[in-house]
Amino acid sequence: MRIGKRLSIETYRKAAELQRIGNRAVQAAQEENRRLGIPNAYSRNGKCYYELPNGEITDKNPFEE
């Protein structure tokens, strides 16, 4: 895509729809992990963090234990 070229409103609508679908899928996976007692893994600024089943956030990998 060339710089300065405008995208159609339909392209923006489709991108927003895909983002909503992706966000819902992530939320469903996180909820399922919590229900099953599996830690959720996140990355922020290149660093990994884990949400443990008790809600605690840590940077120690619980999957290595």
N, C-alpha and C positions, 0 to 999 in steps of 0.2 A: 504494500500500500504506500502510496506517495504521501509525503508530509503535506498537510494543508488540504487534503481531499476530505470532504465531508461524507460521513456515513448517513445512510437513510434512517429515518425514524424507526422503520421496521427492523433494521439491524440492532438498534438500541433496545427495542422491545424484546427481540429474541434473546439478546445477551442477558437482559434482566430476568427473563423467564428461566433461562438455563442456570443463572446464579441462584434463583429461588429454589429450583429443583435440587441443585447441589447442596444448598444450605439445609434443606429438609432432610436429605439423605445423611448428612453429617450429624445432624441433631438426632435422628433416629438411631444411628450407630452408637452415638455417645450414650443415649438412654439405655440401649440394649446392653452395652458394656457395664453400665452402672448396675443394671438389674442382675447381670451375671457375675458381678464382683470382679470385673476385669478393669485394670487401670486404663484411662484414656491418655494418649500421648499427644503432646503439642510441641510446636517449634515456634519460638519467638526470638527474633534477631539472631537466628542461627544457633540458638541454644535449645536443647530438648528439656521439656518439663513433663511431669506425669501427675495426673489427678488420680489419687488412690481411691479405692472404694469407700473409704471413710470421709472423703472430701478433701483430704490434705493434698497440697501441691508440693512436689519435691523435684529436685533435679537429679536424684539418684534413680538409676534404671531398675525398676522392680522386676523386670523380665530376666535379669542376669542372676538372680538369686537361685 
